Amino acid sequence: MSDTAMALPADDSDIKRMSFEEALASLERIVSDLERGDVQLEHSIRIYERGEKLKSHCDRLLSAAEDKVEKIKLSRAGKPTGTEPLDPA
């Protein structure tokens, strides 16, 4: 059994403090547990719900990171002249 199948926090407040990498790793463990199919139904529902929260958290963190990414503008001579949004709307 993985860490996910053994014990979960009483609530999901720990998710908010997770880095993208931590949340993604936790989500991958949940997917693995669910794919194996040896988790009791009630626990499967609980970890699926936690997985949904982890996915939302990852989506928020990824969106925030994308908003921060900027493209460096270069002059004709190839010198940096500033930045602009990576994907201007």
ZIURRA-V263615 format. One line per field, one symbol per residue. ss: DSSP state (~ for helix, > for strand, _ for the rest). A space follows every 10 residues. Layout:
BEGIN
ss = ???
END
This chain:
BEGIN
ss = __~~~~____ __~~~~~__~ ~~~~~~~~~~ ~~~~~~____ ~~~~~~~~~~ ~~~~~~~~~~ ~~~~~~~~_> >>>>_____> >>>>>____
END
